[in-house]
Amino acid sequence: MARRFESTRRGVTATLDDDERALLAGLLAEVAELLDDGSTPSADPLEALVGIGGPTTPPADPAVARLLPQGAKDDPDAAREFRRLTEKGLRARKREALERARATLARPGAFVLDPDEAHAWLVSLTDVRLVLAERLGLRADDDAELVLAEAASRDPEDPRVWMASVYDFLTWLQESLVSALTSRRGRAAR
């Protein structure tokens, strides 16, 4: 079992066993792959420079659509323009955070996160949880509790049982990271 993220004198630290590292590395890589739209760089130098010129329609995969939500639900034209101007950059930032978090897993033993790495972990854990939540049909916190309770009565070979367990683990891990960061900020403010 992972020791939770903790606030130490050196920074926010965590110790994960090899199985936990492998699980997290795989999940981070899978979500980064989901966010790769396969597009080629823009031929327009200004679009390429500022990272605009992306798609104007929502992603077909509901999990990716949950990571890249509509900018204006009541105005389709504004939503398309918002997506065109922001989606490419948002995808890149999310993939960068996922890769940054994944890179920390290669460190031996307990790893210490600098502030940028801690932020990358927060963003990445949120994104992985959103993908799992979409695959499990979760829309609210109560839904997660119901799915976990339901999973306990299912066949252990059912993939929803595994996904629900992973979702629960990621929730716990993210809560411990938030707690460690809050604790550090509280001590720094004194």
PASEBA-1860 file (N, C-alpha, C; in nm, 3 decimals):
! residues 190
1> MARRFEST> 0.085/-0.119/0.000/0.000/0.000/0.000/0.088/0.124/0.000 ~ 0.050/0.220/-0.077/0.127/0.343/-0.086/0.119/0.419/0.045 ~ 0.230/0.474/0.082/0.224/0.572/0.188/0.175/0.698/0.123 ~ 0.085/0.762/0.186/0.025/0.881/0.126/0.129/0.988/0.095 ~ 0.092/1.082/0.012/0.176/1.199/-0.007/0.186/1.266/0.129 ~ 0.305/1.309/0.163/0.326/1.374/0.292/0.407/1.502/0.274 ~ 0.382/1.596/0.360/0.460/1.718/0.362/0.578/1.695/0.456 ~ 0.697/1.707/0.402/0.818/1.691/0.482/0.904/1.817/0.468
9> RRGVTATL> 1.012/1.820/0.539/1.103/1.934/0.529/1.159/1.949/0.388 ~ 1.174/1.838/0.320/1.229/1.841/0.183/1.125/1.882/0.080 ~ 0.998/1.870/0.114/0.890/1.900/0.019/0.782/1.795/0.032 ~ 0.697/1.787/-0.067/0.593/1.686/-0.069/0.656/1.557/-0.120 ~ 0.645/1.451/-0.041/0.708/1.324/-0.077/0.604/1.211/-0.080 ~ 0.639/1.106/-0.154/0.556/0.986/-0.157/0.646/0.866/-0.186 ~ 0.606/0.754/-0.131/0.673/0.628/-0.160/0.568/0.535/-0.219 ~ 0.596/0.485/-0.336/0.505/0.392/-0.403/0.579/0.263/-0.431
17> DDDERALL> 0.509/0.152/-0.419/0.575/0.026/-0.452/0.575/0.011/-0.605 ~ 0.645/-0.091/-0.653/0.662/-0.109/-0.797/0.529/-0.127/-0.869 ~ 0.436/-0.202/-0.809/0.305/-0.223/-0.873/0.227/-0.092/-0.884 ~ 0.230/-0.010/-0.779/0.161/0.118/-0.781/0.223/0.212/-0.885 ~ 0.356/0.212/-0.891/0.424/0.294/-0.992/0.385/0.251/-1.132 ~ 0.383/0.120/-1.155/0.348/0.068/-1.287/0.203/0.103/-1.323 ~ 0.113/0.088/-1.228/-0.027/0.121/-1.250/-0.040/0.269/-1.286 ~ 0.019/0.356/-1.205/0.008/0.499/-1.228/0.074/0.539/-1.360
25> AGLLAEVA> 0.192/0.485/-1.389/0.260/0.518/-1.515/0.173/0.477/-1.633 ~ 0.112/0.360/-1.626/0.027/0.315/-1.734/-0.096/0.403/-1.753 ~ -0.160/0.439/-1.642/-0.279/0.525/-1.649/-0.243/0.663/-1.704 ~ -0.133/0.719/-1.657/-0.090/0.851/-1.705/-0.061/0.845/-1.854 ~ 0.005/0.740/-1.900/0.036/0.725/-2.042/-0.091/0.707/-2.125 ~ -0.186/0.629/-2.074/-0.311/0.606/-2.149/-0.391/0.734/-2.166 ~ -0.398/0.815/-2.061/-0.472/0.940/-2.073/-0.399/1.037/-2.166 ~ -0.266/1.039/-2.158/-0.189/1.123/-2.251/-0.216/1.080/-2.395
33> ELLDDGST> -0.225/0.951/-2.418/-0.255/0.900/-2.552/-0.396/0.940/-2.596 ~ -0.492/0.936/-2.505/-0.628/0.980/-2.538/-0.629/1.126/-2.582 ~ -0.541/1.206/-2.522/-0.538/1.349/-2.552/-0.459/1.382/-2.678 ~ -0.391/1.285/-2.737/-0.317/1.307/-2.861/-0.417/1.301/-2.975 ~ -0.444/1.415/-3.035/-0.546/1.419/-3.140/-0.492/1.379/-3.276 ~ -0.363/1.354/-3.285/-0.304/1.310/-3.411/-0.296/1.419/-3.516 ~ -0.321/1.542/-3.477/-0.318/1.649/-3.576/-0.175/1.686/-3.611 ~ -0.160/1.740/-3.729/-0.029/1.787/-3.773/-0.018/1.935/-3.738
41> PSADPLEA> 0.104/1.983/-3.723/0.121/2.125/-3.692/0.055/2.214/-3.798 ~ 0.004/2.325/-3.752/-0.064/2.418/-3.841/0.032/2.477/-3.943 ~ -0.018/2.497/-4.064/0.062/2.561/-4.168/0.067/2.712/-4.145 ~ -0.028/2.764/-4.069/-0.032/2.907/-4.039/0.066/2.934/-3.925 ~ 0.172/3.012/-3.949/0.273/3.036/-3.845/0.216/3.100/-3.718 ~ 0.119/3.189/-3.732/0.060/3.253/-3.614/-0.017/3.150/-3.532 ~ -0.096/3.065/-3.599/-0.169/2.960/-3.528/-0.073/2.867/-3.455 ~ 0.034/2.830/-3.522/0.133/2.740/-3.461/0.200/2.807/-3.341
49> LVGIGGPT> 0.231/2.936/-3.353/0.299/3.008/-3.247/0.214/3.018/-3.121 ~ 0.085/3.048/-3.136/-0.001/3.066/-3.019/-0.083/2.943/-2.985 ~ -0.071/2.837/-3.061/-0.138/2.711/-3.028/-0.287/2.712/-3.052 ~ -0.331/2.781/-3.156/-0.474/2.780/-3.189/-0.493/2.705/-3.320 ~ -0.617/2.701/-3.367/-0.644/2.636/-3.494/-0.681/2.491/-3.478 ~ -0.733/2.458/-3.361/-0.773/2.320/-3.336/-0.911/2.291/-3.391 ~ -0.965/2.176/-3.352/-1.097/2.137/-3.400/-1.206/2.229/-3.347 ~ -1.321/2.223/-3.412/-1.434/2.306/-3.367/-1.548/2.221/-3.312
57> TPPADPAV> -1.537/2.090/-3.324/-1.642/2.001/-3.272/-1.589/1.924/-3.152 ~ -1.677/1.890/-3.059/-1.634/1.814/-2.941/-1.578/1.677/-2.980 ~ -1.486/1.624/-2.899/-1.433/1.491/-2.926/-1.544/1.386/-2.924 ~ -1.528/1.282/-3.006/-1.628/1.175/-3.012/-1.627/1.089/-2.886 ~ -1.509/1.068/-2.828/-1.497/0.987/-2.706/-1.551/1.069/-2.588 ~ -1.654/1.020/-2.519/-1.711/1.096/-2.407/-1.610/1.126/-2.296 ~ -1.513/1.038/-2.275/-1.412/1.064/-2.171/-1.323/1.181/-2.211 ~ -1.284/1.188/-2.338/-1.202/1.301/-2.385/-1.286/1.428/-2.384
65> ARLLPQGA> -1.413/1.416/-2.421/-1.501/1.533/-2.416/-1.513/1.586/-2.273 ~ -1.508/1.497/-2.176/-1.516/1.541/-2.035/-1.388/1.614/-1.994 ~ -1.275/1.576/-2.054/-1.150/1.647/-2.026/-1.143/1.781/-2.099 ~ -1.216/1.793/-2.208/-1.214/1.913/-2.292/-1.357/1.964/-2.311 ~ -1.418/2.015/-2.204/-1.562/2.050/-2.209/-1.591/2.170/-2.300 ~ -1.718/2.183/-2.328/-1.767/2.296/-2.408/-1.740/2.426/-2.334 ~ -1.709/2.530/-2.409/-1.685/2.661/-2.349/-1.813/2.740/-2.328 ~ -1.914/2.714/-2.410/-2.041/2.788/-2.400/-2.153/2.692/-2.440
73> KDDPDAAR> -2.220/2.636/-2.343/-2.322/2.534/-2.372/-2.445/2.590/-2.444 ~ -2.476/2.716/-2.421/-2.598/2.775/-2.478/-2.575/2.848/-2.610 ~ -2.449/2.854/-2.656/-2.418/2.926/-2.779/-2.325/2.841/-2.865 ~ -2.382/2.765/-2.959/-2.300/2.673/-3.039/-2.187/2.743/-3.117 ~ -2.212/2.861/-3.168/-2.108/2.933/-3.243/-1.992/2.972/-3.151 ~ -2.026/3.024/-3.034/-1.922/3.061/-2.937/-1.846/2.937/-2.890 ~ -1.918/2.826/-2.871/-1.853/2.702/-2.828/-1.753/2.653/-2.932 ~ -1.792/2.659/-3.060/-1.699/2.616/-3.166/-1.576/2.706/-3.172
81> EFRRLTEK> -1.598/2.837/-3.161/-1.485/2.930/-3.167/-1.395/2.913/-3.045 ~ -1.454/2.896/-2.928/-1.375/2.873/-2.806/-1.290/2.747/-2.822 ~ -1.351/2.640/-2.871/-1.277/2.515/-2.890/-1.164/2.535/-2.990 ~ -1.191/2.604/-3.101/-1.088/2.628/-3.203/-0.969/2.703/-3.144 ~ -0.997/2.797/-3.056/-0.891/2.881/-3.001/-0.818/2.818/-2.882 ~ -0.882/2.722/-2.812/-0.823/2.674/-2.686/-0.787/2.526/-2.681 ~ -0.855/2.443/-2.760/-0.839/2.299/-2.740/-0.696/2.250/-2.763 ~ -0.632/2.297/-2.866/-0.497/2.251/-2.897/-0.402/2.279/-2.779
89> GLRARKRE> -0.407/2.399/-2.726/-0.322/2.435/-2.613/-0.359/2.358/-2.487 ~ -0.488/2.338/-2.464/-0.532/2.263/-2.345/-0.484/2.119/-2.353 ~ -0.499/2.058/-2.471/-0.448/1.921/-2.488/-0.299/1.914/-2.458 ~ -0.224/2.009/-2.511/-0.078/2.009/-2.491/-0.043/2.026/-2.343 ~ -0.111/2.118/-2.274/-0.082/2.140/-2.131/-0.116/2.016/-2.049 ~ -0.227/1.953/-2.080/-0.265/1.832/-2.007/-0.166/1.719/-2.033 ~ -0.125/1.701/-2.158/-0.026/1.596/-2.189/0.107/1.625/-2.119 ~ 0.146/1.752/-2.116/0.270/1.791/-2.049/0.264/1.758/-1.900
97> ALERARAT> 0.152/1.788/-1.835/0.136/1.757/-1.693/0.140/1.606/-1.670 ~ 0.074/1.530/-1.756/0.075/1.383/-1.743/0.218/1.328/-1.757 ~ 0.292/1.380/-1.853/0.430/1.334/-1.872/0.521/1.376/-1.756 ~ 0.499/1.496/-1.705/0.580/1.543/-1.592/0.555/1.456/-1.468 ~ 0.428/1.426/-1.441/0.396/1.339/-1.328/0.456/1.200/-1.350 ~ 0.441/1.149/-1.470/0.495/1.015/-1.500/0.647/1.010/-1.482 ~ 0.716/1.116/-1.518/0.862/1.120/-1.505/0.906/1.107/-1.359 ~ 0.826/1.159/-1.266/0.866/1.149/-1.125/0.863/1.005/-1.076
105> LARPGAFV> 0.783/0.921/-1.141/0.771/0.781/-1.099/0.899/0.702/-1.126 ~ 0.985/0.753/-1.211/1.112/0.684/-1.242/1.217/0.703/-1.133 ~ 1.192/0.795/-1.042/1.288/0.820/-0.934/1.285/0.703/-0.836 ~ 1.401/0.658/-0.793/1.402/0.546/-0.697/1.357/0.590/-0.558 ~ 1.297/0.499/-0.485/1.258/0.525/-0.346/1.152/0.633/-0.338 ~ 1.152/0.700/-0.223/1.057/0.809/-0.203/1.094/0.923/-0.297 ~ 0.995/0.980/-0.362/1.026/1.092/-0.449/0.970/1.219/-0.391 ~ 1.044/1.327/-0.413/1.007/1.459/-0.363/0.961/1.541/-0.482
113> LDPDEAHA> 0.849/1.608/-0.465/0.793/1.690/-0.573/0.825/1.838/-0.550 ~ 0.872/1.904/-0.655/0.883/2.049/-0.647/0.742/2.104/-0.673 ~ 0.719/2.234/-0.655/0.584/2.288/-0.671/0.523/2.262/-0.810 ~ 0.602/2.271/-0.916/0.549/2.245/-1.050/0.511/2.098/-1.067 ~ 0.589/2.009/-1.010/0.557/1.866/-1.018/0.432/1.834/-0.936 ~ 0.418/1.897/-0.820/0.298/1.875/-0.739/0.174/1.922/-0.815 ~ 0.185/2.035/-0.882/0.073/2.084/-0.964/0.043/1.986/-1.078 ~ 0.147/1.936/-1.141/0.128/1.839/-1.249/0.057/1.714/-1.197
121> WLVSLTDV> 0.093/1.670/-1.077/0.025/1.554/-1.018/-0.122/1.583/-0.992 ~ -0.153/1.702/-0.939/-0.293/1.737/-0.912/-0.375/1.735/-1.042 ~ -0.323/1.799/-1.146/-0.392/1.804/-1.274/-0.406/1.663/-1.331 ~ -0.299/1.586/-1.325/-0.299/1.452/-1.384/-0.393/1.357/-1.312 ~ -0.390/1.360/-1.179/-0.481/1.273/-1.105/-0.627/1.310/-1.134 ~ -0.654/1.438/-1.146/-0.790/1.482/-1.181/-0.829/1.427/-1.318 ~ -0.739/1.439/-1.415/-0.771/1.395/-1.550/-0.791/1.244/-1.557 ~ -0.706/1.168/-1.491/-0.722/1.022/-1.492/-0.853/0.985/-1.423
129> RLVLAERL> -0.884/1.050/-1.313/-1.010/1.022/-1.243/-1.130/1.059/-1.330 ~ -1.122/1.168/-1.405/-1.232/1.206/-1.494/-1.256/1.100/-1.602 ~ -1.149/1.047/-1.657/-1.163/0.943/-1.759/-1.228/0.818/-1.698 ~ -1.177/0.776/-1.583/-1.237/0.660/-1.517/-1.382/0.686/-1.478 ~ -1.410/0.806/-1.429/-1.547/0.840/-1.391/-1.641/0.831/-1.511 ~ -1.595/0.878/-1.625/-1.679/0.869/-1.745/-1.701/0.724/-1.784 ~ -1.596/0.644/-1.778/-1.609/0.502/-1.815/-1.702/0.428/-1.717 ~ -1.704/0.473/-1.591/-1.790/0.410/-1.490/-1.930/0.472/-1.483
137> GLRADDDA> -1.951/0.583/-1.554/-2.080/0.650/-1.551/-2.102/0.736/-1.428 ~ -1.995/0.785/-1.367/-2.007/0.868/-1.247/-2.031/1.013/-1.285 ~ -2.126/1.076/-1.218/-2.154/1.217/-1.240/-2.142/1.299/-1.111 ~ -2.150/1.234/-0.996/-2.143/1.303/-0.867/-2.071/1.214/-0.767 ~ -2.028/1.272/-0.655/-1.957/1.195/-0.552/-2.039/1.077/-0.503 ~ -2.170/1.095/-0.491/-2.256/0.986/-0.446/-2.253/0.869/-0.544 ~ -2.239/0.900/-0.673/-2.231/0.794/-0.773/-2.111/0.703/-0.748 ~ -1.999/0.762/-0.710/-1.878/0.683/-0.684/-1.901/0.586/-0.569
145> ELVLAEAA> -1.965/0.633/-0.464/-1.993/0.546/-0.350/-2.084/0.431/-0.389 ~ -2.185/0.460/-0.473/-2.277/0.355/-0.518/-2.205/0.253/-0.606 ~ -2.121/0.300/-0.696/-2.049/0.209/-0.785/-1.953/0.123/-0.704 ~ -1.886/0.181/-0.605/-1.795/0.103/-0.521/-1.871/-0.002/-0.441 ~ -1.985/0.035/-0.388/-2.066/-0.062/-0.314/-2.116/-0.172/-0.407 ~ -2.160/-0.135/-0.526/-2.206/-0.232/-0.625/-2.091/-0.323/-0.669 ~ -1.972/-0.265/-0.686/-1.856/-0.343/-0.730/-1.822/-0.452/-0.629 ~ -1.843/-0.423/-0.502/-1.810/-0.522/-0.398/-1.892/-0.649/-0.412
153> SRDPEDPR> -2.012/-0.638/-0.472/-2.097/-0.756/-0.487/-2.082/-0.821/-0.624 ~ -1.999/-0.767/-0.709/-1.979/-0.822/-0.843/-1.869/-0.927/-0.845 ~ -1.862/-0.995/-0.956/-1.755/-1.090/-0.983/-1.622/-1.014/-0.985 ~ -1.522/-1.058/-0.910/-1.394/-0.987/-0.907/-1.328/-0.973/-1.044 ~ -1.368/-1.056/-1.139/-1.312/-1.048/-1.275/-1.379/-0.941/-1.360 ~ -1.487/-0.883/-1.312/-1.559/-0.778/-1.385/-1.468/-0.655/-1.392 ~ -1.443/-0.601/-1.511/-1.354/-0.485/-1.524/-1.402/-0.363/-1.446 ~ -1.533/-0.350/-1.425/-1.583/-0.236/-1.346/-1.535/-0.242/-1.202
161> VWMASVYD> -1.515/-0.362/-1.150/-1.464/-0.377/-1.013/-1.324/-0.319/-1.007 ~ -1.241/-0.356/-1.104/-1.104/-0.305/-1.107/-1.104/-0.153/-1.125 ~ -1.184/-0.103/-1.221/-1.188/0.042/-1.244/-1.236/0.117/-1.121 ~ -1.336/0.063/-1.052/-1.386/0.128/-0.931/-1.280/0.130/-0.822 ~ -1.206/0.021/-0.811/-1.098/0.015/-0.710/-0.987/0.115/-0.743 ~ -0.952/0.124/-0.870/-0.849/0.219/-0.911/-0.898/0.362/-0.889 ~ -1.023/0.389/-0.922/-1.080/0.521/-0.899/-1.072/0.558/-0.751 ~ -1.106/0.465/-0.666/-1.101/0.487/-0.522/-0.957/0.514/-0.476
169> FLTWLQES> -0.861/0.437/-0.527/-0.720/0.456/-0.493/-0.674/0.595/-0.537 ~ -0.709/0.634/-0.660/-0.667/0.765/-0.711/-0.729/0.879/-0.631 ~ -0.853/0.861/-0.588/-0.919/0.961/-0.505/-0.843/0.978/-0.374 ~ -0.811/0.865/-0.312/-0.736/0.868/-0.186/-0.599/0.933/-0.206 ~ -0.531/0.898/-0.314/-0.399/0.954/-0.341/-0.407/1.104/-0.363 ~ -0.507/1.147/-0.439/-0.522/1.290/-0.465/-0.557/1.366/-0.336 ~ -0.642/1.310/-0.253/-0.675/1.374/-0.126/-0.551/1.389/-0.039 ~ -0.465/1.288/-0.040/-0.343/1.298/0.042/-0.249/1.405/-0.013
177> LVSALTSR> -0.246/1.421/-0.146/-0.162/1.525/-0.206/-0.216/1.664/-0.170 ~ -0.346/1.682/-0.180/-0.406/1.811/-0.143/-0.379/1.841/0.004 ~ -0.392/1.741/0.089/-0.367/1.759/0.232/-0.220/1.798/0.256 ~ -0.128/1.732/0.188/0.014/1.763/0.205/0.044/1.905/0.157 ~ -0.013/1.944/0.046/0.011/2.080/-0.006/-0.051/2.185/0.085 ~ -0.169/2.158/0.137/-0.234/2.249/0.230/-0.152/2.264/0.357 ~ -0.100/2.153/0.405/-0.017/2.154/0.525/0.109/2.237/0.503 ~ 0.172/2.222/0.386/0.293/2.300/0.354/0.263/2.449/0.348
185> RGRAAR> 0.152/2.482/0.285/0.115/2.625/0.272/0.084/2.684/0.410 ~ 0.019/2.604/0.494/-0.012/2.650/0.629/0.114/2.679/0.710 ~ 0.213/2.590/0.697/0.339/2.612/0.770/0.415/2.730/0.711 ~ 0.409/2.749/0.580/0.481/2.860/0.516/0.419/2.993/0.553 ~ 0.288/2.995/0.580/0.219/3.121/0.614/0.249/3.167/0.756 ~ 0.296/3.076/0.841/0.322/3.113/0.981/0.441/3.200/0.996
END
